[in-house]
Amino acid sequence: MEDIKDLILNYVINEYLDDDDEKITYDTPLISSGYVDSFSMVSLLVFLENKFKIKIPPSKATPEAFDTVNNIVALVNQYINK
Amino acid sequence: MSYSDKIKNLYQNQLAEIRNAGIFKEERFIHSSQAADIEVEFPSGASIKNVINMCSNNYLGLSSHPDVLKAAHEGLEKRGYGMSSVRFICGTQDIHRELENRVTEFLGTEDTILFPSCMDANAGVFEALLTSEDIMISDRLVHASIIDGMRLCSAQHDTFKHSNMEHLEEKLQLHADKRIKLVITDGVFSMDGDLAKLDEMVRLCEKYDAMILVDDSHSSGFLGRTGRGTHEHFNVIGKIDIITTTFGKALGGASGGCVSGRKEIVQICRQKARPYLFSNTISPVIISGVLKVFDILSSSTERRDKLERNANWWRKGLTEAGFILKEGDSPIVPVMLFNAKLSQDFSKDLYNEGIYAIGFFFPVVPNGQARIRTQISAGHEIHHLEKALSAFIKVGKKYEILGLTKEKIIEKYGL
């Protein structure tokens, strides 16, 4: 479980944060606080689908579902466990 | 009448939230024409104050140039006030096409189509050219009008870290299977004043078979040796597939914009771009003024040369005084203060000293990167810049930030 969390957290840090950004945690709001804009979610979606061999329907890939690492983990788990 | 109390309260609460967040925007009324010296009423009802304008996009000082005014007057007399029609019904005059040809020649492209504004150009161009089979890959700091234009388009979209070419290359590889890949960037980024790395971007686009669109609104008329824009600066004239730009900044400063680029792309825009199809184009009076602007720019590089000298003088002066600036080669010179409140207080104190410059903070710029954005003009004389620099130093001393590092300023004022 922690592995998935850290994997996603590290991806978010590498993909979206600049060097001088503050540190983020599993609960940091990503979209509502401006770290990730809605356009940039595409990369995250492609990453999750490729990494975990899952398919997330567009209706589930909402800004709310992607707003924290914890939310993303919960979303991914719904499809991994299917 | 269905403007119920419920709806009214909803909007009143939204306005209160904006006020409470300290980001309520208020206009400052200018009682003179746009220039280096302006007369300002602020706040509303206050007595008029003469100040030096350090925050306009009037980069070449042409907004109130006598020759431009004269040409606009003549245009008004000869071609009238308005067209009362969109372009393709009965809203196109000979001078509209003349301006399109002048822009094409100036930018070194194949063809040009005018839009009511560059905001409209950006709102229309993506939807006209791309479908869901295509991908738009944009720099994360592109202008709001590009973001809105991309939202109106059914193509997929992705972003790359600001000016990060490795990240752009990764994205071009990731989306290699798409029909059209369009890389999108500003030429000069308006908040930071830095330039897109157009030479490297063109190389990557050629390598991965992608097109490139550049919004050159903050560079057309002055960047590059003869002022053609960012593509001239990087020696890639003829290699930018689509340029969007404005006549509302350096090129006379009134309004209007365009899409300039590959012939077929411009032709498609003329058939499909909705802001072109469903709105009147630029009025004859403005077209006549902009044509004169191009006459002025074609006869001499004097104004862009002066702008470059002024911007260099200003950057050097602020740096030597101990301010932290954003690096760049443009006349946009952001003075970094980091703390939002400090940026507002600093701006107020500058105003009291007769200097008009605005503080920007989150969400206009990233959190913790509040700044005063100064913009230099060829309309500034050295005595304007000397007075402005003295005011900056006086206010900088008051807040004891001169010579401090970013960390020390943040330590003193917080983020």
Contacts between the chains, C-beta under 8 A, distances in Angstrom:
chain1	res1	chain2	res2	distance
A	18	B	161	6.8
A	18	B	162	7.5
A	22	B	368	7.8
A	33	B	367	7.9
A	34	B	362	7.6
A	34	B	363	6.5
A	34	B	366	7.2
A	34	B	367	7.0
A	37	B	140	7.1
A	37	B	159	7.0
A	39	B	138	7.1
A	39	B	147	7.5
A	39	B	150	6.9
A	39	B	157	4.8
A	39	B	158	6.8
A	39	B	159	5.3
A	40	B	140	7.0
A	40	B	158	7.0
A	40	B	159	4.5
A	42	B	156	6.5
A	42	B	157	6.5
A	42	B	158	4.6
A	43	B	158	5.8
A	43	B	159	7.7
A	43	B	171	7.6
A	43	B	174	7.5
A	46	B	174	6.8
